[in-house]
Structures are given as structure tokens and as C-alpha cells.
């Protein structure tokens, strides 16, 4: 295919997918499903031939590197610190249990049917590639419906989804290596797992600190060069860690986590660059994976794939989550743990990992790929369309959370003040509704109020009403957060586009 035709087809598919993504927000479906569907239709009816798993794996690896790095940058330690222990256990032990349970079911299923005889390591590999969840799909749905969750569920799900891909990758690579070499000893697998995990953590943190230091020290002639430099450093962290035998995905996620929680120059413009670039990577990755699958092959594996999907949805994921969350039942409660088990969407990552055994020439690898692709479609349709409904049925939607109205307020990088949006509650103005009577700390100023769609500049004697949105600027973020906590008021930090509390 010529370069001109490649650009033509690529641009048409991208435009169609982006326009159709409006429907995904309206009907509560993940955008991923739309792009996969566009790719599948283009390959089946558009006669765009693409059957190269090596290229698909390479595209997926590059895209996933950027997505994980950007996800690490967007993760706020203050938000995930209260849920870091259960989130880490879900991202490691939970993934391992899901792989073991699903792999065991796949083994007995194919032994019982007799159509294809899979060995237990092969079955475990098939279970491992689909053991991680997809954060982008979950939270695109939550944002489209303006859903806010109780019991710190949003940061828990974000942290688990953003950090469980490395564990699934390690299991996939280890099992592929064991099947290639014939060494299926547990000791060999444990050694590889420990080495990948240890090097991934150590090098990821080291690269993160070095990257933040270097970004601040280098003096580039143009601000637009900083995101490009950071992109190159993220790729360097991934490739070096992988070359040394560590987990590159874990390392690049931790590198982004350290950089995102450090003070670096041009942080806002860097964040905007990676937000847009991450969407581009997802778009390309989903389209390529959609083109790779042969729709006609899915019919032949529909029944066993459907049984595996139902097992994963109703038994594999729930059992692994409930076992992992046993120490935290008192903190979260049964309904919250049930919701965590339901929000285990499979996305593009399992499809990418399914390319690894295909590229390595593992027996029945294309069967694994088709099964994983079918289960991903099933998960996105069934779970993806019910994420909001399940939250409502389980009583986990917070009625107090309202959508912010001040979304595009920025200060120059040199100004260290904090901008936040305060939403006035009934209890906050019970004793006095005058702005000057609120216990707002020194060096803090209310600069704008939105009420019923109208904006005005407040004064000290301005009466506030329940539901008012107040734009606040302060030089003392800690004191302001403490004041918000004492007032019991909902507030957003516009510096990082998230909640203070």
C-alpha cells in the first residue's frame, strides 16, 4: 500500500471513529469499542488487508508505553495514598488469581470438549493475557455520565487499572518463555517474576527522579520542546529496563508517577500534550487491533469464548477480587467490593498481549488471540454498558458530587498559587450566608461566582446560596484544604483538575 493510500485510509477511519465516539458517550459505551468496531468493519467490508501480528504488537507496545506513562503522570499520590495497599494487591495478587482461575477453567473446558487439547501452561497463558483491566474504558463512561463514586472507589479503580498491566505482561512473557524453552518449573517462573518486578520498580523510580531533575535543569530554547524531550525520556526508560530484563511497562508507569508528582517546568503544557498524544495512541492502537482480527474466525470459537467470558465475569474476577479484598471488607463493604469485581473491563491491552504468543510461534496462539478478542468485545458490551447502572443499583453514586463549571482557568507557571472551585452547601451557610463570614484562610480570595448560569464578581457582603460555584485563589493550599474540610464543602482543585476532597 502506498503512503498516500495509507494516509487516506487512516484519516478516514480516524474521522469516522472520532465522530462515532459521540455515540459512545451518549449511550454509555466505551470509545474503545467504537474504534475496534470501525477497524473490524474496515478490514471485513473495506477490504483493507492487515494480518501482521508483529506490526500490531509493535504498535501496541509503543502506544501502551505512552498511555502508561501519561496515566502515571495523571495519578495523584494524595488521591491514591489511602487506597494504595488494596490497589497494589488487586494489581498483583488479584491479577495472578484471575489468571490462575481463568486458566484452570480454560484447561478443563477444552479437555471436556475434546476439540482442541490445550496443556495447562497453554491454558494458563490464555488466562494470563486477559487478566488485566482497562481504565480508559471505565472512566470514559463515568465521565460521560458525570458519575462520582463513594468510598474512594474512583481512585482505587484508577490505580488498579493503571498499574495492573505490568503484572499481566510479566505473566504473559514468563509463560511464553517457559513454553518456548520447555522449562515449565515453578522456580524458574518465580525467579523471572521477581527479577522483572524488582528491576521494574527500582529503575522506574530512578528514571523518574532523574527525568524530573533533568527537565528542570535543562534550558531549552522553546517550551514546545519539553514534552518531546519527556516523550523521549519515557521511551528510554521503557527500553533500557526491558533490555536489562526488567518490566518496562512497570518502569515507565512509575517514571510517569514520579514526574507527575514532582515540580517540573511547563507542567501544564506538558500535561496537555500527553493528554492529546495519549488519545492519538489509543486511536491508532484500537484501529490496528480491529484490522488485525478476522471476523469470520470469531464464529468458530464463539461458544467456548462465551463460556470463558461468563466464567471470568461471574466467577473468575469476582472470586479473585473478594479474596484479595478480605482485609479491607470493613473499610469498603460488600457492595463496594462487588462493584470493583464488576468493573473489570477487558480492553486493548489483553489483545496486545495476545499478540506475544502469536509472534513467538506458540501452538494454538491464533486461537488464543481470537478468544481474547471475543471476550474483550463481550466485556465492553455487557460490562461497559452497565458501569453506571451497577453503581446506582449498589447505592455507590454520591449525590453530593456536582460537575464543576470552571474548567479552563490557568495561571502562569511562575505563579505558585492554587486555584480551586468551591460548591456551596446548605450546612456551609447555615449560620451566615455572607462571604466575609466564612472561615477562609488568609491570602485567599474569592474572585468569581456562578449562580444559575450567571457569573458575577463577589464582595465581602455578597450573600451566597446553596449550589453556588465559587472560584477561589490562594497562596496557602494546605490551609485552604483544611478550611474546606472544616466546612464540609465539595471542592475541586483546578490545578490538577480533580477533587481536593
Helices and strands as residue ranges (DSSP letters): H 3-27, H 31-44, H 53-74, H 77-80, G 81-83, H 84-89, I 90-94, H 95-113, H 120-129, H 135-144, H 153-163, H 165-181, H 186-217, H 224-243, H 248-260, H 267-292, H 295-300, H 302-311, I 312-316, H 317-324, G 326-328, H 329-332, H 334-342, H 348-360, H 365-382, H 387-393, E 418-423, G 427-429, G 435-437, E 444-451, E 454-456, E 469-474, H 477-487, E 490-493, E 498-499
